[in-house]
Amino acid sequence: MTYLLDTNVLSETRKRNADPGVREWMSGTPLTAVHLSALTIGEVGRGITKVRTRGDGRQADVFAEWLDNVVETYADRIAPVTVDVARAWADQDLATRGSAVDQLIAATAKVHGWTVITRNTKDFEHTGVAVINPFTG
């Protein structure tokens, strides 16, 4: 089985006191089976920009270094938004909620036959993709 991490799960992995369910799921899943969307890299990068803009350059640098390591670790497992992904997004049920980014992450998973790993399961309803919530409680 192959998985696509949503941004909230990736972000959770960097926390010292990460959710136990996320820690367990990540440690029990081969890293080679875990993929990211290029959009997740963008979402984290936007967060770094917000931190830097509010004047916390040191913290932004820490996050940026972490993101660089993530990109290096997942280098061959970062999925781009392709024409097929864009078409899958266009074909999604109009009842699909969530941001365009979440919808495109769902479309990426659908095109590749991957399962989305997320806390925000409601944002992936009506997308036609399998979803796992690794968070406890």
MODELLER restraints for C-alpha pairs under 7 A, 6 or more apart:
rsr = mdl.restraints
at = mdl.atoms
rsr.add(forms.Gaussian(group=physical.xy_distance, feature=features.Distance(at['CA:1:A'], at['CA:33:A']), mean=6.85, stdev=0.5))
rsr.add(forms.Gaussian(group=physical.xy_distance, feature=features.Distance(at['CA:2:A'], at['CA:33:A']), mean=4.76, stdev=0.5))
rsr.add(forms.Gaussian(group=physical.xy_distance, feature=features.Distance(at['CA:2:A'], at['CA:34:A']), mean=6.13, stdev=0.5))
rsr.add(forms.Gaussian(group=physical.xy_distance, feature=features.Distance(at['CA:2:A'], at['CA:114:A']), mean=5.18, stdev=0.5))
rsr.add(forms.Gaussian(group=physical.xy_distance, feature=features.Distance(at['CA:2:A'], at['CA:115:A']), mean=6.43, stdev=0.5))
rsr.add(forms.Gaussian(group=physical.xy_distance, feature=features.Distance(at['CA:3:A'], at['CA:33:A']), mean=6.10, stdev=0.5))
rsr.add(forms.Gaussian(group=physical.xy_distance, feature=features.Distance(at['CA:3:A'], at['CA:34:A']), mean=4.90, stdev=0.5))
rsr.add(forms.Gaussian(group=physical.xy_distance, feature=features.Distance(at['CA:3:A'], at['CA:35:A']), mean=5.95, stdev=0.5))
rsr.add(forms.Gaussian(group=physical.xy_distance, feature=features.Distance(at['CA:3:A'], at['CA:114:A']), mean=5.06, stdev=0.5))
rsr.add(forms.Gaussian(group=physical.xy_distance, feature=features.Distance(at['CA:3:A'], at['CA:115:A']), mean=4.72, stdev=0.5))
rsr.add(forms.Gaussian(group=physical.xy_distance, feature=features.Distance(at['CA:3:A'], at['CA:116:A']), mean=5.82, stdev=0.5))
rsr.add(forms.Gaussian(group=physical.xy_distance, feature=features.Distance(at['CA:3:A'], at['CA:117:A']), mean=6.69, stdev=0.5))
rsr.add(forms.Gaussian(group=physical.xy_distance, feature=features.Distance(at['CA:4:A'], at['CA:34:A']), mean=5.96, stdev=0.5))
rsr.add(forms.Gaussian(group=physical.xy_distance, feature=features.Distance(at['CA:4:A'], at['CA:35:A']), mean=4.77, stdev=0.5))
rsr.add(forms.Gaussian(group=physical.xy_distance, feature=features.Distance(at['CA:4:A'], at['CA:36:A']), mean=5.46, stdev=0.5))
rsr.add(forms.Gaussian(group=physical.xy_distance, feature=features.Distance(at['CA:4:A'], at['CA:109:A']), mean=6.47, stdev=0.5))
rsr.add(forms.Gaussian(group=physical.xy_distance, feature=features.Distance(at['CA:4:A'], at['CA:114:A']), mean=6.25, stdev=0.5))
rsr.add(forms.Gaussian(group=physical.xy_distance, feature=features.Distance(at['CA:4:A'], at['CA:115:A']), mean=6.01, stdev=0.5))
rsr.add(forms.Gaussian(group=physical.xy_distance, feature=features.Distance(at['CA:4:A'], at['CA:116:A']), mean=4.82, stdev=0.5))
rsr.add(forms.Gaussian(group=physical.xy_distance, feature=features.Distance(at['CA:4:A'], at['CA:117:A']), mean=6.04, stdev=0.5))
rsr.add(forms.Gaussian(group=physical.xy_distance, feature=features.Distance(at['CA:5:A'], at['CA:34:A']), mean=6.97, stdev=0.5))
rsr.add(forms.Gaussian(group=physical.xy_distance, feature=features.Distance(at['CA:5:A'], at['CA:35:A']), mean=6.31, stdev=0.5))
rsr.add(forms.Gaussian(group=physical.xy_distance, feature=features.Distance(at['CA:5:A'], at['CA:36:A']), mean=5.55, stdev=0.5))
rsr.add(forms.Gaussian(group=physical.xy_distance, feature=features.Distance(at['CA:5:A'], at['CA:116:A']), mean=5.96, stdev=0.5))
rsr.add(forms.Gaussian(group=physical.xy_distance, feature=features.Distance(at['CA:5:A'], at['CA:117:A']), mean=4.89, stdev=0.5))
rsr.add(forms.Gaussian(group=physical.xy_distance, feature=features.Distance(at['CA:5:A'], at['CA:118:A']), mean=6.62, stdev=0.5))
rsr.add(forms.Gaussian(group=physical.xy_distance, feature=features.Distance(at['CA:6:A'], at['CA:40:A']), mean=6.86, stdev=0.5))
rsr.add(forms.Gaussian(group=physical.xy_distance, feature=features.Distance(at['CA:6:A'], at['CA:116:A']), mean=6.69, stdev=0.5))
rsr.add(forms.Gaussian(group=physical.xy_distance, feature=features.Distance(at['CA:6:A'], at['CA:117:A']), mean=5.82, stdev=0.5))
rsr.add(forms.Gaussian(group=physical.xy_distance, feature=features.Distance(at['CA:6:A'], at['CA:118:A']), mean=5.19, stdev=0.5))
rsr.add(forms.Gaussian(group=physical.xy_distance, feature=features.Distance(at['CA:7:A'], at['CA:40:A']), mean=5.26, stdev=0.5))
rsr.add(forms.Gaussian(group=physical.xy_distance, feature=features.Distance(at['CA:8:A'], at['CA:118:A']), mean=6.53, stdev=0.5))
rsr.add(forms.Gaussian(group=physical.xy_distance, feature=features.Distance(at['CA:8:A'], at['CA:119:A']), mean=6.77, stdev=0.5))
rsr.add(forms.Gaussian(group=physical.xy_distance, feature=features.Distance(at['CA:9:A'], at['CA:117:A']), mean=6.99, stdev=0.5))
rsr.add(forms.Gaussian(group=physical.xy_distance, feature=features.Distance(at['CA:9:A'], at['CA:118:A']), mean=5.87, stdev=0.5))
rsr.add(forms.Gaussian(group=physical.xy_distance, feature=features.Distance(at['CA:12:A'], at['CA:18:A']), mean=5.65, stdev=0.5))
rsr.add(forms.Gaussian(group=physical.xy_distance, feature=features.Distance(at['CA:19:A'], at['CA:135:A']), mean=6.22, stdev=0.5))
rsr.add(forms.Gaussian(group=physical.xy_distance, feature=features.Distance(at['CA:19:A'], at['CA:136:A']), mean=6.81, stdev=0.5))
rsr.add(forms.Gaussian(group=physical.xy_distance, feature=features.Distance(at['CA:20:A'], at['CA:136:A']), mean=6.75, stdev=0.5))
rsr.add(forms.Gaussian(group=physical.xy_distance, feature=features.Distance(at['CA:21:A'], at['CA:134:A']), mean=5.23, stdev=0.5))
rsr.add(forms.Gaussian(group=physical.xy_distance, feature=features.Distance(at['CA:21:A'], at['CA:135:A']), mean=4.83, stdev=0.5))
rsr.add(forms.Gaussian(group=physical.xy_distance, feature=features.Distance(at['CA:21:A'], at['CA:136:A']), mean=5.05, stdev=0.5))
rsr.add(forms.Gaussian(group=physical.xy_distance, feature=features.Distance(at['CA:22:A'], at['CA:134:A']), mean=5.12, stdev=0.5))
rsr.add(forms.Gaussian(group=physical.xy_distance, feature=features.Distance(at['CA:22:A'], at['CA:135:A']), mean=5.48, stdev=0.5))
rsr.add(forms.Gaussian(group=physical.xy_distance, feature=features.Distance(at['CA:25:A'], at['CA:134:A']), mean=6.25, stdev=0.5))
rsr.add(forms.Gaussian(group=physical.xy_distance, feature=features.Distance(at['CA:35:A'], at['CA:74:A']), mean=6.96, stdev=0.5))
rsr.add(forms.Gaussian(group=physical.xy_distance, feature=features.Distance(at['CA:35:A'], at['CA:77:A']), mean=4.89, stdev=0.5))
rsr.add(forms.Gaussian(group=physical.xy_distance, feature=features.Distance(at['CA:35:A'], at['CA:78:A']), mean=5.88, stdev=0.5))
rsr.add(forms.Gaussian(group=physical.xy_distance, feature=features.Distance(at['CA:36:A'], at['CA:77:A']), mean=6.32, stdev=0.5))
rsr.add(forms.Gaussian(group=physical.xy_distance, feature=features.Distance(at['CA:36:A'], at['CA:78:A']), mean=4.77, stdev=0.5))
rsr.add(forms.Gaussian(group=physical.xy_distance, feature=features.Distance(at['CA:36:A'], at['CA:79:A']), mean=6.13, stdev=0.5))
rsr.add(forms.Gaussian(group=physical.xy_distance, feature=features.Distance(at['CA:37:A'], at['CA:78:A']), mean=5.34, stdev=0.5))
rsr.add(forms.Gaussian(group=physical.xy_distance, feature=features.Distance(at['CA:37:A'], at['CA:79:A']), mean=4.74, stdev=0.5))
rsr.add(forms.Gaussian(group=physical.xy_distance, feature=features.Distance(at['CA:37:A'], at['CA:80:A']), mean=6.27, stdev=0.5))
rsr.add(forms.Gaussian(group=physical.xy_distance, feature=features.Distance(at['CA:37:A'], at['CA:105:A']), mean=6.45, stdev=0.5))
rsr.add(forms.Gaussian(group=physical.xy_distance, feature=features.Distance(at['CA:38:A'], at['CA:78:A']), mean=5.75, stdev=0.5))
rsr.add(forms.Gaussian(group=physical.xy_distance, feature=features.Distance(at['CA:38:A'], at['CA:79:A']), mean=5.71, stdev=0.5))
rsr.add(forms.Gaussian(group=physical.xy_distance, feature=features.Distance(at['CA:38:A'], at['CA:80:A']), mean=5.29, stdev=0.5))
rsr.add(forms.Gaussian(group=physical.xy_distance, feature=features.Distance(at['CA:39:A'], at['CA:101:A']), mean=6.66, stdev=0.5))
rsr.add(forms.Gaussian(group=physical.xy_distance, feature=features.Distance(at['CA:48:A'], at['CA:60:A']), mean=5.30, stdev=0.5))
rsr.add(forms.Gaussian(group=physical.xy_distance, feature=features.Distance(at['CA:48:A'], at['CA:63:A']), mean=6.43, stdev=0.5))
rsr.add(forms.Gaussian(group=physical.xy_distance, feature=features.Distance(at['CA:48:A'], at['CA:64:A']), mean=6.66, stdev=0.5))
rsr.add(forms.Gaussian(group=physical.xy_distance, feature=features.Distance(at['CA:51:A'], at['CA:60:A']), mean=5.65, stdev=0.5))
rsr.add(forms.Gaussian(group=physical.xy_distance, feature=features.Distance(at['CA:52:A'], at['CA:60:A']), mean=5.36, stdev=0.5))
rsr.add(forms.Gaussian(group=physical.xy_distance, feature=features.Distance(at['CA:84:A'], at['CA:111:A']), mean=6.94, stdev=0.5))
rsr.add(forms.Gaussian(group=physical.xy_distance, feature=features.Distance(at['CA:85:A'], at['CA:107:A']), mean=5.42, stdev=0.5))
rsr.add(forms.Gaussian(group=physical.xy_distance, feature=features.Distance(at['CA:85:A'], at['CA:108:A']), mean=5.31, stdev=0.5))
rsr.add(forms.Gaussian(group=physical.xy_distance, feature=features.Distance(at['CA:85:A'], at['CA:111:A']), mean=6.24, stdev=0.5))
rsr.add(forms.Gaussian(group=physical.xy_distance, feature=features.Distance(at['CA:88:A'], at['CA:107:A']), mean=5.28, stdev=0.5))
rsr.add(forms.Gaussian(group=physical.xy_distance, feature=features.Distance(at['CA:88:A'], at['CA:111:A']), mean=6.98, stdev=0.5))
rsr.add(forms.Gaussian(group=physical.xy_distance, feature=features.Distance(at['CA:89:A'], at['CA:103:A']), mean=6.46, stdev=0.5))
rsr.add(forms.Gaussian(group=physical.xy_distance, feature=features.Distance(at['CA:89:A'], at['CA:104:A']), mean=5.83, stdev=0.5))
rsr.add(forms.Gaussian(group=physical.xy_distance, feature=features.Distance(at['CA:89:A'], at['CA:107:A']), mean=5.11, stdev=0.5))
rsr.add(forms.Gaussian(group=physical.xy_distance, feature=features.Distance(at['CA:92:A'], at['CA:127:A']), mean=5.87, stdev=0.5))
rsr.add(forms.Gaussian(group=physical.xy_distance, feature=features.Distance(at['CA:93:A'], at['CA:126:A']), mean=5.98, stdev=0.5))
rsr.add(forms.Gaussian(group=physical.xy_distance, feature=features.Distance(at['CA:93:A'], at['CA:127:A']), mean=6.53, stdev=0.5))
rsr.add(forms.Gaussian(group=physical.xy_distance, feature=features.Distance(at['CA:95:A'], at['CA:126:A']), mean=6.55, stdev=0.5))
rsr.add(forms.Gaussian(group=physical.xy_distance, feature=features.Distance(at['CA:96:A'], at['CA:125:A']), mean=6.27, stdev=0.5))
rsr.add(forms.Gaussian(group=physical.xy_distance, feature=features.Distance(at['CA:96:A'], at['CA:126:A']), mean=5.24, stdev=0.5))
rsr.add(forms.Gaussian(group=physical.xy_distance, feature=features.Distance(at['CA:96:A'], at['CA:127:A']), mean=6.29, stdev=0.5))
rsr.add(forms.Gaussian(group=physical.xy_distance, feature=features.Distance(at['CA:97:A'], at['CA:123:A']), mean=5.31, stdev=0.5))
rsr.add(forms.Gaussian(group=physical.xy_distance, feature=features.Distance(at['CA:98:A'], at['CA:123:A']), mean=4.64, stdev=0.5))
rsr.add(forms.Gaussian(group=physical.xy_distance, feature=features.Distance(at['CA:102:A'], at['CA:123:A']), mean=6.94, stdev=0.5))
rsr.add(forms.Gaussian(group=physical.xy_distance, feature=features.Distance(at['CA:106:A'], at['CA:124:A']), mean=6.65, stdev=0.5))
rsr.add(forms.Gaussian(group=physical.xy_distance, feature=features.Distance(at['CA:106:A'], at['CA:127:A']), mean=6.43, stdev=0.5))
rsr.add(forms.Gaussian(group=physical.xy_distance, feature=features.Distance(at['CA:106:A'], at['CA:129:A']), mean=6.54, stdev=0.5))
rsr.add(forms.Gaussian(group=physical.xy_distance, feature=features.Distance(at['CA:109:A'], at['CA:115:A']), mean=6.25, stdev=0.5))
rsr.add(forms.Gaussian(group=physical.xy_distance, feature=features.Distance(at['CA:109:A'], at['CA:116:A']), mean=6.53, stdev=0.5))
rsr.add(forms.Gaussian(group=physical.xy_distance, feature=features.Distance(at['CA:109:A'], at['CA:129:A']), mean=6.77, stdev=0.5))
rsr.add(forms.Gaussian(group=physical.xy_distance, feature=features.Distance(at['CA:110:A'], at['CA:129:A']), mean=5.73, stdev=0.5))
rsr.add(forms.Gaussian(group=physical.xy_distance, feature=features.Distance(at['CA:115:A'], at['CA:129:A']), mean=6.49, stdev=0.5))
rsr.add(forms.Gaussian(group=physical.xy_distance, feature=features.Distance(at['CA:115:A'], at['CA:130:A']), mean=4.91, stdev=0.5))
rsr.add(forms.Gaussian(group=physical.xy_distance, feature=features.Distance(at['CA:115:A'], at['CA:131:A']), mean=5.54, stdev=0.5))
rsr.add(forms.Gaussian(group=physical.xy_distance, feature=features.Distance(at['CA:116:A'], at['CA:130:A']), mean=6.29, stdev=0.5))
rsr.add(forms.Gaussian(group=physical.xy_distance, feature=features.Distance(at['CA:116:A'], at['CA:131:A']), mean=4.77, stdev=0.5))
rsr.add(forms.Gaussian(group=physical.xy_distance, feature=features.Distance(at['CA:116:A'], at['CA:132:A']), mean=6.33, stdev=0.5))
rsr.add(forms.Gaussian(group=physical.xy_distance, feature=features.Distance(at['CA:117:A'], at['CA:131:A']), mean=5.88, stdev=0.5))
rsr.add(forms.Gaussian(group=physical.xy_distance, feature=features.Distance(at['CA:117:A'], at['CA:132:A']), mean=4.96, stdev=0.5))
rsr.add(forms.Gaussian(group=physical.xy_distance, feature=features.Distance(at['CA:117:A'], at['CA:133:A']), mean=5.92, stdev=0.5))
rsr.add(forms.Gaussian(group=physical.xy_distance, feature=features.Distance(at['CA:118:A'], at['CA:132:A']), mean=6.34, stdev=0.5))
rsr.add(forms.Gaussian(group=physical.xy_distance, feature=features.Distance(at['CA:118:A'], at['CA:133:A']), mean=5.20, stdev=0.5))
rsr.add(forms.Gaussian(group=physical.xy_distance, feature=features.Distance(at['CA:119:A'], at['CA:133:A']), mean=5.13, stdev=0.5))
rsr.add(forms.Gaussian(group=physical.xy_distance, feature=features.Distance(at['CA:119:A'], at['CA:135:A']), mean=6.38, stdev=0.5))
rsr.add(forms.Gaussian(group=physical.xy_distance, feature=features.Distance(at['CA:121:A'], at['CA:131:A']), mean=6.68, stdev=0.5))
rsr.add(forms.Gaussian(group=physical.xy_distance, feature=features.Distance(at['CA:121:A'], at['CA:133:A']), mean=6.81, stdev=0.5))
